[in-house]
Amino acid sequence: MTTTDQSVLKIYSDRAYEHTTMVRHQGTALAFAMDDKRRLVCTVLDLSAYDAERGELDAAYWSENPVELPFPNEIVKVGYALVGATAMPVVKKGGRTEARPQDELEPEETDRFLSTTARLTVSPGRP
C-alpha cells in the first residue's frame, strides 16, 4: 500500500482485531469489531459537519478511538417475566474467578466483560 492509499483509511492499532463488519443505521455508518479477547467495539462515521482542517476524505471523520460496547449485567429467561431478571456473576478485574456475594466491588474494580452478558458471546473459530 502506498502512502497516498493510507490517507483514505482509518487504522486503529490499539488492539488485535480478528473480525470486523460495517452497517448503516438511519444513514450513519457504524463499524463493529471483535478483538482477540472477544471484546466488541464500535466506531461511528460522523459526516455531519465538514471541517477544512480534516479535509474531504471520510477517513478523518471516524471516531478517534473505538468504544467497547456495553452489555447488560442481567439476563431474563423468555416466558418468565414474573420471576424477574437474573444477575450475572461479578468478576474482579485481572482475574476470572467470580466474586463472593459478600465481596463489594466498586464499578472500576469490576471486569465489564466477564460480569455482563458479553461473556456469553461466541468465540468465533474456537470450540
Residue frames as qw, qx, qy, qz and C-alpha x, y, z in Angstrom:
[[0.000, 0.889, 0.457, 0.000, 0.00, 0.00, 0.00],
 [0.418, 0.430, -0.020, 0.800, 1.37, 3.39, -0.94],
 [0.168, -0.209, -0.433, 0.861, 1.45, 6.41, 1.32],
 [0.316, -0.035, -0.195, -0.928, -1.35, 8.07, -0.65],
 [0.563, -0.261, -0.720, -0.310, -3.54, 4.97, -0.22],
 [0.399, -0.263, -0.708, 0.520, -3.15, 5.18, 3.57],
 [0.081, 0.023, 0.165, -0.983, -4.73, 8.64, 3.65],
 [0.564, -0.163, -0.381, -0.714, -8.09, 7.11, 2.69],
 [0.688, -0.231, -0.687, 0.031, -8.00, 4.55, 5.54],
 [0.440, -0.688, 0.299, -0.494, -8.73, 4.93, 9.24],
 [0.704, 0.130, -0.672, 0.187, -6.44, 2.49, 11.05],
 [0.610, -0.675, 0.205, -0.362, -6.88, 1.56, 14.70],
 [0.645, 0.327, -0.650, 0.234, -3.90, -0.19, 16.26],
 [0.389, -0.557, 0.429, -0.595, -4.97, -0.21, 19.92],
 [0.697, -0.164, 0.653, -0.245, -5.62, -3.99, 19.90],
 [0.060, -0.164, 0.886, 0.429, -5.52, -7.07, 17.67],
 [0.651, 0.257, 0.150, -0.699, -8.80, -7.15, 15.73],
 [0.328, -0.064, 0.926, 0.178, -9.95, -10.53, 14.40],
 [0.186, 0.532, 0.790, 0.243, -13.43, -9.86, 12.98],
 [0.040, 0.306, 0.062, -0.949, -14.95, -6.70, 11.56],
 [0.187, 0.556, 0.754, 0.294, -18.21, -5.62, 9.95],
 [0.035, 0.096, 0.025, -0.994, -19.96, -2.42, 8.96],
 [0.091, 0.615, 0.783, 0.025, -23.64, -1.49, 8.99],
 [0.019, -0.262, -0.124, -0.957, -25.66, 1.58, 8.15],
 [0.143, -0.563, -0.757, 0.298, -28.30, 2.73, 10.61],
 [0.095, 0.902, 0.367, -0.205, -30.57, 5.60, 9.57],
 [0.467, 0.858, -0.043, 0.209, -27.90, 6.85, 7.17],
 [0.232, -0.832, 0.492, -0.107, -24.98, 6.65, 9.62],
 [0.777, 0.304, -0.545, 0.081, -22.14, 4.17, 9.05],
 [0.634, -0.630, 0.391, -0.219, -21.10, 2.10, 12.08],
 [0.617, 0.405, -0.672, 0.065, -18.14, -0.26, 12.20],
 [0.803, -0.494, 0.228, -0.242, -18.02, -3.11, 14.70],
 [0.527, 0.493, -0.681, 0.123, -15.05, -5.30, 15.53],
 [0.886, -0.458, 0.015, -0.068, -14.21, -8.20, 17.82],
 [0.084, 0.778, -0.615, 0.098, -10.69, -8.37, 19.17],
 [0.555, 0.239, -0.794, 0.069, -8.62, -11.41, 20.09],
 [0.011, 0.011, -0.794, 0.608, -10.09, -11.33, 23.63],
 [0.056, -0.517, -0.835, -0.183, -13.72, -11.39, 22.33],
 [0.024, -0.563, -0.319, 0.762, -14.32, -7.73, 23.26],
 [0.343, 0.648, 0.571, 0.370, -16.73, -5.97, 20.90],
 [0.192, -0.472, -0.059, 0.858, -16.04, -2.37, 19.96],
 [0.368, 0.757, 0.522, 0.137, -17.79, 0.20, 17.78],
 [0.244, -0.324, 0.125, 0.905, -16.80, 3.33, 15.87],
 [0.354, 0.762, 0.505, -0.197, -19.02, 5.83, 14.05],
 [0.387, 0.212, 0.361, 0.821, -18.52, 7.75, 10.81],
 [0.006, -0.771, -0.427, 0.472, -19.72, 11.30, 11.56],
 [0.368, 0.255, 0.428, 0.785, -20.13, 13.27, 8.35],
 [0.054, -0.826, -0.553, 0.098, -22.50, 15.82, 9.91],
 [0.056, -0.970, 0.030, 0.233, -20.08, 18.76, 9.86],
 [0.755, 0.510, -0.062, 0.409, -17.36, 19.48, 7.32],
 [0.483, -0.802, 0.141, 0.322, -14.04, 20.60, 8.79],
 [0.524, 0.815, -0.248, 0.010, -11.50, 22.19, 6.44],
 [0.203, -0.688, 0.690, -0.096, -8.60, 21.00, 8.64],
 [0.712, -0.070, 0.691, -0.103, -9.74, 17.39, 8.38],
 [0.043, 0.264, -0.717, -0.644, -10.28, 17.59, 4.64],
 [0.669, 0.138, -0.195, -0.703, -12.78, 15.84, 2.44],
 [0.499, 0.138, -0.852, -0.080, -11.84, 12.17, 2.91],
 [0.735, -0.488, -0.196, -0.427, -14.19, 10.23, 5.19],
 [0.759, -0.008, -0.523, 0.387, -11.25, 8.52, 6.94],
 [0.183, 0.258, -0.372, 0.872, -10.83, 11.69, 9.02],
 [0.487, -0.330, -0.001, -0.809, -14.43, 11.57, 10.28],
 [0.748, -0.228, -0.623, -0.014, -14.40, 8.19, 12.06],
 [0.621, -0.780, -0.019, -0.078, -14.35, 8.22, 15.87],
 [0.049, 0.804, -0.572, 0.156, -10.91, 8.92, 17.30],
 [0.024, -0.273, 0.945, -0.178, -10.94, 5.60, 19.18],
 [0.558, -0.253, -0.689, -0.387, -13.37, 2.67, 19.10],
 [0.435, -0.386, 0.437, -0.686, -15.55, 2.27, 22.19],
 [0.080, -0.011, -0.992, 0.093, -16.16, -1.07, 23.91],
 [0.481, -0.360, -0.469, -0.647, -19.84, -1.96, 23.65],
 [0.328, -0.239, 0.640, -0.653, -21.72, -2.10, 26.95],
 [0.484, -0.174, -0.813, -0.272, -23.74, -5.21, 27.76],
 [0.617, -0.569, -0.013, -0.543, -26.42, -5.71, 30.44],
 [0.054, 0.374, -0.848, 0.371, -25.43, -7.38, 33.70],
 [0.577, 0.079, 0.638, -0.504, -28.75, -9.24, 33.95],
 [0.206, 0.064, -0.827, -0.520, -30.41, -11.90, 31.84],
 [0.621, 0.086, 0.352, -0.695, -34.09, -12.82, 31.58],
 [0.229, 0.066, 0.952, 0.193, -35.47, -16.20, 30.61],
 [0.336, -0.061, -0.423, -0.839, -38.17, -15.80, 27.95],
 [0.598, -0.356, -0.612, -0.376, -41.64, -16.50, 29.32],
 [0.599, -0.404, -0.563, 0.402, -40.61, -15.97, 32.95],
 [0.093, 0.614, 0.008, 0.784, -41.25, -12.22, 33.26],
 [0.607, -0.709, -0.130, -0.334, -42.89, -12.60, 36.68],
 [0.874, -0.281, -0.152, 0.366, -39.76, -14.22, 38.09],
 [0.119, -0.959, 0.167, 0.197, -37.57, -11.29, 37.09],
 [0.570, 0.702, -0.411, 0.117, -34.03, -10.98, 35.82],
 [0.901, -0.331, -0.016, 0.279, -31.04, -12.99, 36.98],
 [0.055, -0.934, 0.331, 0.127, -27.88, -11.03, 37.71],
 [0.800, 0.428, -0.362, 0.214, -24.69, -12.18, 36.03],
 [0.785, -0.465, -0.138, 0.386, -21.91, -13.16, 38.45],
 [0.036, 0.980, -0.197, 0.009, -19.48, -10.33, 39.22],
 [0.891, 0.064, -0.032, 0.449, -15.82, -10.89, 38.30],
 [0.322, -0.847, 0.112, 0.407, -12.99, -8.73, 39.60],
 [0.501, 0.820, -0.272, -0.050, -10.65, -7.14, 37.03],
 [0.086, 0.677, -0.727, 0.078, -7.48, -9.08, 36.39],
 [0.299, -0.150, 0.923, -0.187, -8.97, -12.46, 37.21],
 [0.443, -0.065, -0.681, -0.580, -11.54, -14.97, 36.08],
 [0.237, -0.260, -0.879, 0.323, -12.95, -16.02, 39.46],
 [0.282, -0.680, -0.428, -0.524, -16.44, -14.88, 40.37],
 [0.042, -0.385, 0.472, -0.792, -16.62, -12.66, 43.43],
 [0.197, -0.330, -0.879, 0.283, -18.40, -13.94, 46.53],
 [0.152, -0.770, -0.519, -0.338, -21.76, -12.35, 47.37],
 [0.477, -0.793, -0.212, 0.314, -20.25, -10.63, 50.45],
 [0.500, -0.139, 0.223, 0.826, -17.50, -9.01, 48.34],
 [0.225, 0.893, 0.310, -0.237, -18.50, -5.46, 47.46],
 [0.572, 0.025, 0.346, 0.743, -16.62, -4.33, 44.37],
 [0.130, 0.670, 0.024, -0.730, -16.59, -0.78, 43.07],
 [0.727, 0.640, 0.170, -0.180, -17.60, -0.39, 39.39],
 [0.324, 0.815, -0.476, -0.063, -13.97, 0.35, 38.40],
 [0.339, -0.434, 0.830, -0.092, -12.86, -2.93, 40.07],
 [0.756, 0.247, 0.552, -0.250, -15.34, -4.99, 38.04],
 [0.243, -0.119, 0.751, 0.602, -14.46, -6.68, 34.75],
 [0.480, 0.378, 0.069, -0.789, -17.06, -5.16, 32.40],
 [0.517, 0.264, -0.684, -0.442, -16.83, -8.10, 30.02],
 [0.341, -0.005, -0.932, 0.124, -16.91, -11.09, 32.38],
 [0.078, 0.255, 0.680, -0.683, -19.53, -9.51, 34.67],
 [0.496, 0.381, 0.037, -0.779, -22.09, -8.96, 31.91],
 [0.848, 0.322, 0.383, -0.172, -23.88, -10.94, 29.23],
 [0.388, 0.776, -0.459, -0.192, -20.90, -10.17, 26.97],
 [0.295, -0.433, 0.851, -0.032, -19.27, -13.29, 28.41],
 [0.712, 0.261, 0.621, -0.198, -21.94, -15.29, 26.56],
 [0.494, 0.719, -0.272, -0.407, -20.68, -14.16, 23.14],
 [0.973, 0.173, 0.122, 0.096, -19.49, -16.87, 20.84],
 [0.360, -0.660, 0.500, 0.430, -15.79, -17.31, 20.36],
 [0.738, 0.605, -0.103, -0.281, -15.53, -17.41, 16.55],
 [0.636, 0.550, -0.539, 0.044, -13.39, -20.20, 15.16],
 [0.035, 0.372, -0.821, 0.431, -12.81, -21.70, 18.57],
 [0.470, -0.286, -0.827, -0.120, -14.57, -24.64, 20.22]]
